[in-house]
């Protein structure tokens, strides 16, 4: 950055550095596709820059890793991470932002994606766990809406 802090660097410079670092991490994952630290570093880069292009390319990247090894649970987890733009999973008390929850249409697409992965190898846990995650998220979303409606009804009385 030559004399600039990360905060002072322009967006294009940051993206350029991020792409180089992501390429480096890709080489590590080519050697060891389940390297937890490499996947974690990818997440840190993408979450830190929070750039729409990086999120969408990470979905494509995780797809390519799933195709090359459908049993790579790290790649399935990375897909979830990228689709939710790094937001945490909805907890029991539904305290995640609505931005991070998949729309019903996107959830259907992801359910079909998981099912297509399960068709490749029905004994592979990764697509099944991914599918359960998609379904649970939608279930919790539905429950949260019901609770909001019940609270609104109670306020009206």
Backbone torsions as a table, in degrees:
resi	resn	phi	psi	omega
1	UNK	NA	-11.3	176.1
2	UNK	41.4	82.5	174.0
3	UNK	84.0	-2.1	179.1
4	UNK	-111.7	146.7	172.1
5	UNK	-84.6	167.7	179.0
6	UNK	-59.4	-38.1	179.9
7	UNK	-64.8	-28.6	-178.1
8	UNK	-88.1	-15.8	-177.1
9	UNK	-68.8	144.1	179.3
10	UNK	-76.1	160.4	-175.6
11	UNK	-56.3	-42.1	-177.2
12	UNK	-66.4	-38.5	177.4
13	UNK	-64.5	-44.6	179.0
14	UNK	-61.6	-42.5	179.1
15	UNK	-64.6	-38.3	179.0
16	UNK	-63.0	-46.1	178.7
17	UNK	-64.5	-42.4	179.7
18	UNK	-61.7	-43.1	179.6
19	UNK	-62.1	-41.3	178.0
20	UNK	-62.7	-43.0	-179.9
21	UNK	-67.6	-40.0	177.4
22	UNK	-64.9	-36.5	175.2
23	UNK	-64.1	-40.4	177.2
24	UNK	-61.7	-46.8	179.8
25	UNK	-64.4	-34.1	177.1
26	UNK	-60.5	-40.6	178.1
27	UNK	-63.1	-38.7	177.0
28	UNK	-63.9	-43.8	-179.8
29	UNK	-69.9	-24.7	173.3
30	UNK	-64.5	-35.0	178.5
31	UNK	-80.4	-35.8	-177.9
32	UNK	-144.5	88.9	-170.7
33	UNK	-67.5	-9.2	-179.2
34	UNK	-115.0	21.7	-178.8
35	UNK	-70.0	105.6	-176.1
36	UNK	-56.8	-41.3	-176.9
37	UNK	-66.8	-37.8	178.0
38	UNK	-66.1	-44.7	177.8
39	UNK	-61.8	-40.9	179.0
40	UNK	-63.1	-40.1	179.1
41	UNK	-65.9	-40.5	175.8
42	UNK	-57.3	-44.6	-179.3
43	UNK	-62.8	-41.9	179.8
44	UNK	-60.9	-45.2	180.0
45	UNK	-59.2	-50.8	-174.5
46	UNK	-68.4	-42.7	179.7
47	UNK	-65.7	-38.4	-177.9
48	UNK	-64.7	-43.9	-178.8
49	UNK	-80.8	-29.4	177.2
50	UNK	47.1	52.7	-177.3
51	UNK	-105.3	130.6	-177.7
52	UNK	-55.1	-37.3	179.9
53	UNK	-65.9	-41.1	179.1
54	UNK	-65.2	-39.2	178.0
55	UNK	-61.4	-47.7	-176.8
56	UNK	-68.2	-38.3	178.7
57	UNK	-69.9	-26.8	178.3
58	UNK	-70.9	-31.8	174.3
59	UNK	-62.9	-45.2	178.0
60	UNK	-63.7	-41.1	-179.5
61	UNK	-62.5	-47.9	-179.6
62	UNK	-63.7	-35.3	176.4
63	UNK	-60.3	-43.7	-179.7
64	UNK	-64.2	-37.5	178.7
65	UNK	-69.4	-36.2	177.1
66	UNK	-66.2	-41.1	178.6
67	UNK	-62.6	-39.4	-178.2
68	UNK	-75.4	-25.9	176.9
69	UNK	-151.9	90.7	-177.4
70	UNK	-60.7	-18.0	179.5
71	UNK	-89.2	3.7	-178.5
72	UNK	-80.2	93.1	-178.8
73	UNK	-62.1	-28.6	177.5
74	UNK	-62.8	-39.0	178.7
75	UNK	-68.1	-40.1	176.4
76	UNK	-62.7	-42.0	178.7
77	UNK	-65.1	-36.5	178.6
78	UNK	-65.9	-37.2	176.8
79	UNK	-60.8	-46.0	178.3
80	UNK	-58.9	-47.9	179.4
81	UNK	-55.5	-48.2	-176.7
82	UNK	-68.8	-41.5	179.0
83	UNK	-63.2	-32.3	-179.7
84	UNK	-96.2	8.4	179.1
85	UNK	48.5	44.0	174.1
86	UNK	75.7	2.4	179.7
87	UNK	-73.9	149.6	-179.6
88	UNK	-69.5	161.6	175.8
89	UNK	-66.9	146.4	177.7
90	UNK	-62.4	132.5	179.0
91	UNK	-90.8	177.2	-177.3
92	UNK	-58.2	-33.6	178.9
93	UNK	-96.2	20.5	170.0
94	UNK	53.6	45.8	-176.7
95	UNK	-100.6	37.0	174.5
96	UNK	-105.8	155.5	-179.2
97	UNK	-72.1	148.1	-178.6
98	UNK	-66.8	-22.0	177.0
99	UNK	-59.3	-35.0	-174.2
100	UNK	-81.9	-13.3	-177.8
101	UNK	-83.7	133.1	178.0
102	UNK	-66.6	140.4	173.4
103	UNK	-65.1	162.0	179.5
104	UNK	-59.4	-41.3	178.8
105	UNK	-62.5	-45.5	179.6
106	UNK	-67.1	-36.4	177.8
107	UNK	-63.0	-39.4	176.6
108	UNK	-62.9	-43.5	177.9
109	UNK	-59.9	-44.2	-178.7
110	UNK	-69.7	-34.7	175.5
111	UNK	-63.2	-43.9	177.5
112	UNK	-64.9	-37.2	177.2
113	UNK	-60.9	-47.0	179.9
114	UNK	-63.5	-41.8	179.7
115	UNK	-64.9	-36.3	177.3
116	UNK	-66.7	-34.7	175.2
117	UNK	-67.6	-37.0	179.6
118	UNK	-70.1	-29.6	177.6
119	UNK	-65.4	-31.7	178.7
120	UNK	-63.0	-43.2	179.6
121	UNK	-150.4	97.9	-177.2
122	UNK	-61.2	-17.8	-179.9
123	UNK	-93.4	2.4	178.4
124	UNK	-80.7	118.1	-178.4
125	UNK	-68.3	-29.6	-171.7
126	UNK	-56.7	-52.6	-179.9
127	UNK	-66.8	-31.9	179.0
128	UNK	-67.1	-42.2	177.7
129	UNK	-65.9	-37.6	177.3
130	UNK	-62.4	-45.7	178.6
131	UNK	-60.3	-44.4	178.3
132	UNK	-59.8	-40.7	177.4
133	UNK	-60.3	-44.4	178.9
134	UNK	-62.3	-46.2	-178.2
135	UNK	-66.2	-42.8	178.9
136	UNK	-63.3	-39.7	178.3
137	UNK	-61.3	-43.9	179.3
138	UNK	-67.7	-36.5	177.2
139	UNK	-62.4	-47.2	179.3
140	UNK	-65.4	-35.6	177.4
141	UNK	-62.6	-43.6	179.3
142	UNK	-64.2	-44.3	178.9
143	UNK	-62.1	-39.4	179.1
144	UNK	-63.4	-41.2	178.2
145	UNK	-64.4	-42.2	178.5
146	UNK	-61.4	-43.1	179.7
147	UNK	-63.1	-42.1	177.9
148	UNK	-61.5	-42.5	179.3
149	UNK	-65.2	-42.1	178.5
150	UNK	-64.1	-41.2	178.3
151	UNK	-63.9	-40.7	178.9
152	UNK	-65.1	-41.3	178.0
153	UNK	-63.5	-40.5	179.8
154	UNK	-65.8	-36.5	177.9
155	UNK	-67.7	-30.4	-178.9
156	UNK	-73.5	-22.0	-177.0
157	UNK	-91.5	NA	NA
